[in-house]
Amino acid sequence: MNKSNRTFYSSHLNKTLDYMVLTLSENIEDAYLLYVQDGRDYIELGGLEDAIQDLVSANPELANHLVLVLIHPGDSIERWESFSRTGAFFHQYLRFMNDEFIPEFERNLGVSVSRRGLLGDSLAGNISINIALEKPESWTHLLLQSPAISDGDIERVEEVDFAGWNVLQTVGTYEDEFVSSISDQKLLILTRNRELYRSFTTKNINVQYIETEDEHLWKVWERDLPRALDFFCWDWSTAPVKEV
């Protein structure tokens, strides 16, 4: 596996962010491009490298397609301020991703993109949804692991006209009990994920919604990650996406 640690200065956020690019081949073509929020956590806690290796071992042809971009938002406070709708940098983070980072990264990548997706856990799932809603025509896949969404995020989904997405949404039945260490509040993750799923079903998209008897924990997302990556690589939608 090829791992490249890089940095990106954002004028919208007025800071430099760390990110990593993972590929399995020097000859990428027809890229399956997956942007991973909480990228460092997916490496250190989520078993991402093992999951990718297992996927490609079973399906060697994917090596020439997969490109993963792992973005690290900063410390826990910076993460909350960037990923939560009530955070001080929420809208700036959306502009950073959509106006600065993604266009520049894909220009430098220099290959066509046939699938463009977002992967995120908890608040990283929330920011993934909102990134995609800014330019819904650009995305094919959302991989949402227990997204910590608010009523305002659900309202935003209901406002936007989009179609053609492939969404995998997973949540645990005990996740309403999770209390944020930042806000000291229950985030009602199960309840709001059920509401989000109902909103998704009103759109012309392919959505797979899965509830399991689990809590809000990394060991759950690590266990379910192979299913998410498989969904990204192997569902039936292969229509080319529009340029960013």
Salt bridges, closest charged atoms under 4 A:
ASP18 OD2 - ARG40 NH2 3.39
ASP30 OD2 - HIS65 ND1 3.84
ASP38 OD2 - ARG79 NH2 2.80
GLU49 OE1 - LYS3 NZ 3.12
GLU78 OE2 - LYS15 NZ 3.12
GLU106 OE1 - ARG116 NH2 2.78
ASP121 OD2 - ARG79 NH2 3.76
GLU134 OE2 - ARG156 NH2 3.52
ASP151 OD1 - ARG192 NE 3.41
ASP153 OD1 - ARG85 NE 2.73
GLU159 OE1 - ARG156 NH1 3.82
GLU175 OE1 - HIS216 ND1 2.39
GLU177 OE1 - LYS186 NZ 3.04
GLU211 OE2 - ARG194 NE 2.75
ASP214 OD2 - ARG223 NH2 2.67
ASP224 OD1 - ARG223 NE 3.19
ASP224 OD1 - ARG227 NH2 3.31
ASP235 OD1 - HIS141 NE2 2.50
